[in-house]
Amino acid sequence: MACRIVLLGGPGAGKGTQARRVSKKYGLPHISTGDIFRAHSENGTEIGKKIEDYVNNGQLVPDSLVCEIVADRLAKDDCKGGYILDGFPRSFPQAEELDRLLSERGESLDVAIDLVVSDDEMVARLSARRTCHECGKIYNLNSNPPKQEGICDEPGCNGAELTHREDDREETIRKRLKIYHATTEPVVAFYERKGLRQSIDGENQSPDDIASKIEELVSVSGVS
Ligand code: AMP
């Protein structure tokens, strides 16, 4: 049975970390629009050139472009058994477009998991966040540092360097939070009205405990 999950939450709420775990455990594709955009930027594609300024300045990429990219991705064969969306939808029009895409195919979402974290905690996490360029593993210099400074310790990464995202700088973080409250929070309300929102405290429990709660929700949705 397919399982279609949306992971909601502000920047630094732990969406990427948790989505990676769900993806590994259930073999569902992890679709992160942020990762897709960063890959375009790194590869210098036309899309990469169009979106670079938005991403680096912490602004949202225009809905039409994001929706086009997501529609293409969801049409791929590996999405037939479901997926976990991380960072999409991030605005009301995007949520409506996802609904439209799903109903066009006679599909529906199973759950929208909302990781709830305070603004102060999100700022602290993003300032200390480092990401592996190779495997995408996310570290926190305070709570989950790499064994060796600046180097990923995942087997198979061969000492890949960790990077500090351009948009994880204090001024840009504040901007992203403002946008989250103004533009993305209405998406949370959208799924609440549909009876799909399940919130999880993303701050006062360990990543393992959060992962267990997510697994409970996912298994209720039919994947095991
Ligand atoms: P993330 O890795 O999810 O924090 O996304 C990084 C950046 O990519 C965001 O700050 C936006 O500039 C852009 N982005 C990612 N997803 C979306 C989206 N659904 N809508 C608009 N912009 C997005």
Boltz pocket constraint, residues with backbone or C-beta under 6 A from the ligand:
constraints:
  - pocket:
      binder: B
      contacts: [[A, 11], [A, 33], [A, 34], [A, 35], [A, 37], [A, 51], [A, 54], [A, 55], [A, 56], [A, 58], [A, 59], [A, 60], [A, 61], [A, 62], [A, 66], [A, 86], [A, 87], [A, 88], [A, 89], [A, 90], [A, 91], [A, 94], [A, 167], [A, 176]]
      max_distance: 6.0
